[in-house]
Amino acid sequence: MSAADIIIVILLLYGAYSGFKTGLILEIISILAFVLAIFGGFKLLHLGMEYVSKAYDFGSFLPFVAFLVIFVLILILVNLLGKLLKKVIDWTPLGVLDNFSGALIGMAKWALAISILLWVMSGLHIRLPDYVVSNSRILPYITDFASQVGSFISSIFPSFDSFVDTLEELFDSFKP
């Protein structure tokens, strides 16, 4: 096992540990909270601007501040409800299943993050030394993970391909 493999394994184990602590339900709810906070921030922007402008004068920053206040409030509220749901689930036999599935999701998130980092490094022409790549058993699997996830996302959302193409064009502009 190479040094790169050891680092990758440590990061994946950390992802599994944090996912186990969080659980699948909270992982999903945190993503949902983020999406709801963005939509809610835009939908309630006029009300937020009205409320914030009565209390403070932010001038041209008023829309940004109002959006931020609404975003944070929705994020906190949805996450608090998620934690309450998590406590209820932990009292049932499903709590163990929630924790173990959270560990798998946590490990997958870290694998995806490492894979995206390697993809960005490759796009920016930052190469890992040959001795690191040639002796690694895990690196080839991790390197391909982001492209496999990207293919899956593209099968559901075809417009994702254009996003990837835009990133690749950006990387091409960094060629030495």
N, C-alpha and C positions, 0 to 999 in steps of 0.2 A: 504494500500500500504506500503510495507516494504522499508527500506533504500536502499536495493539492487535495487528495482523497480525504486525508485526515481533517483538513479545514472544512471541506464540503460536508463530511459526516457530522462534524461538530455543529455546523450551521443547521443542518437538517434535523438533528436531535433537538436543538434549541427550538426550532419551529414546531416540532412534535410536542415538546414540553409546553410551550406557550399555547398551542392549540388545545392540548389536553386540559390545561387550566381554564381556558376560555370556553371550550365546548363548541359544538357545531351550531347550536341555536344562537349563541352570542356572535359567532363569526358571521352568520347570515344576517342577524339583526343589525350588526354594525355596518354592513354593506347597505342594507335597506335604510338605515338611519341616514347615511350619507346621501343616498339618492333622494330620499324624502326631504332632507334639509335643503338640497339644491333646488328642487321643485318648489318647495314651500317658500324658500327665500325669494324666488321670483314671483310666485303667485301672490304673496302677502307683502310685496315690496311697498306698494302705495300706502298700506296701513302702517307699516313699520316706519316709513318716512314721516307720516303724519304724527305718529306717537313720539318719535325721537326728536323731531323738529320743535315740539312743544317743550321738551326738557332741555335740549342743548342746541347750540348753533354750530353746525359742522360745515356750513357753506356748500361748496361743490362736492365735498366728501359725503354728504348726507345719504345718497343712494347706497354707497359702499358700506357705510356704518350701519344703515338700516338692514341691508342684506346680511351683514355679518352678525348682527344681533339676532335676527330671525333664524339664521342658519345654526348658530350656536344653541339657541333655545330648543329648536326642534331636535338637534343632535342629542342634547342632554336628555330631553324628555323621552325620546324613543329608546335611547340606551338604558335609561332607568327602568322603563317598562320591560325591556329585554332582560335586565338583571333580575327583576321580579319573576318573570317567567322562568328564567334559569333556576332560581331557587326552588320554585314549585316543581320543576322537572327533576331537580336533584333529589327531591324527597321520594321519587318514584324509581322503579327499576330502570326506567329509560335514562336516568342520570348517567349511569355508567356507559351506556351506548352513546350518549351525547358527548361524553368526554373522549372516548376512543375515536369516534368519528371526527371530533374536533382536532385530535392529534394528527389524523391523516390529512385533514384540510390544512393544518398549520405546516406540516411537512411539505405538502404540495405548493403552498404559497412561497415558502423559502426556496424550493427547487425552481419555481418559476422566476423568482427574483434573481437568483444566481444565474439562471439561463439567460435572462434578459440582460444582465450586466455583462455576461460573456459576449452576447450578440452585439451590444453597443460597443464594447471594446474592439471586437472584430470590425465593426463598421467604421470605427475611428482609426483602424489599422494599428491598434495596440495588441501586440502578439505576446502570448505567454511563451516562455522559453521552451524549446523542444524537449528538454529533459523532464519538464513538468508534464507536458502533454503525452509524451510517449510512455511514461511509466504509470500513468493514471488509469485506473479501472473504471472509475465512476464518471469522470469528466465527459467522455463521449455521450453518455446517457443524459447527463444534465444539459450539455450543450444543445442537444436536439429537442429538449423538452418545450422550450418556448415556441419553436416552429410547429410542433405537434399541437400545442394549445392554440396557436394562431390559426392553424388549418381547421381545427374544430370550431373556433369562433367564426371563421369565414364561412363555414358551411351553414351557420345559423344566421349570421349577419354579413351578407356579401360585400357590403361597403367597407368592411374591415380591411379588405385587400388594398383598397386605395390608400388607407391610412398607413399601412406597412410600406407601400410603394413610395409614399411621400417621405417616410423616414429613411428609406434606402437612398432616395435622391439626395436627401440632406447629408447622409453619410458620404456619398460620392463626392460631395463638394469639399470634404475634408481630406481627400486623397493628397498625399504628399507629392 
